[in-house]
Amino acid sequence: MEHEPLLMIPGPVPIPQRVRAAMTRQAINHRGPEFGAAYADTVRTLKTLFGTAHDLYIISGSGSAGMEAAVANFARDRRIVSLVNGKFGERFAKIGERYGMVALLESEWGTPLDLAGLERELEAGAEIVTMVHNETSAGIKNPAPEVAKLARKHDALFIMDGVTSIGGDDVRMDEWGVDIAVVGSQKCLAAPAGLAAIAVGDRAWDRICEKRPFYLDMAAYRKSGSGTPMETPYTPAVPLFLALQEACTIIEEEGIPARIARHRRMADAVRAAAKGWGVDLFPTLDARHAYSNTATALRIPAGVTDKDLRGTVKKFGIEIAGGQDRLKGRIFRIGTMGGIGAQEILATLTAVEFALKKSGFDAGAGVEAAAEVLLG
Ligand SMILES: *Cc1c(COP(=O)(O)O)cnc(C)c1O
């Protein structure tokens, strides 16, 4: 029997059969009531996951398209302060540089953000703040409520990348005061890659830029999305929309609080395994800072190579992720997003424990520690 590889990377994640089946349907008219209803239904669930009552639209494009749409429509020719502590924060800053004037506040990857620096830049007149909520490259969760508060205090707009937090961790866009937030389909939503959703609050609409992109014009998305049936400006990736709708149905069936609790438990299990093995987590954080609940970054112990570690794990049909850019060869990452449960976690951790030992590392009882967490 041929087994599918188990993807335990921080996206894309395994796609439930029902979601895959939704993609194989005959074509439908994207200007018709059936598509409009599917779009509206998906938007309804996504708004709950974002914690917003504001407008939300779905873009045909990956998470980065959502990040670019946010910056290109709301930050053009404006003073942006970009908080960076990993690869995706860096990407947000690079997008900012294409459209506006960026003040970069970079901390060591995986270390807490420079909030004092942020306050200084805001006092000096920054109009836009960009931040990645869950920095997937480093396994750290950044303090969205605090950053939102500072942005509000200085009347700046806060654009948040929620690509790997929304749908897997607690996000309260409106309560926190986030002006624009973005998610990608292939992460915690467990849908196929290729869609981004962007939510836009009233303060942001009031300040939408005069000069906007054509394909990603958010005013056009708003216009097409405000009628019945709900539409997109141009032909959307219809099969992906239908798949995302089914993924949202599965999310509703599980219940959002239960889903978030499950993501937390899975990440807790991985962290317990790390402790049991004697492997350090990559970020070194005190109690005031938070580890990611959707992707865990671990340091590769001395004497073990990335190639051997991930190569051995892959021999069992399981894929975990390495480090990106400057973290390549130094860390490995285990994604626990989407529909991942105890079965997948135990299989993955068993393979990692074996691989560590095979490379000569004297790993402690990590699987056992994780199993205790999973039992609850
Ligand atoms: C995956 C990811 C993105 C988007 O990447 P795409 O490849 O464009 O989907 C953005 N931000 C974070 C934090 C991510 O993990």
The ligand as an ORCA input file, in Angstrom:
! r2SCAN-3c Opt
* xyz 0 1
  C       3.469     31.202      4.872
  C       3.508     32.570      5.418
  C       3.220     33.703      4.629
  C       2.795     33.663      3.203
  O       3.555     32.931      2.357
  P       2.973     32.488      0.948
  O       3.999     31.537      0.486
  O       2.856     33.693      0.110
  O       1.626     31.871      1.206
  C       3.218     34.936      5.232
  N       3.479     35.081      6.518
  C       3.745     34.041      7.317
  C       3.996     34.294      8.764
  C       3.762     32.747      6.797
  O       4.034     31.706      7.601
*
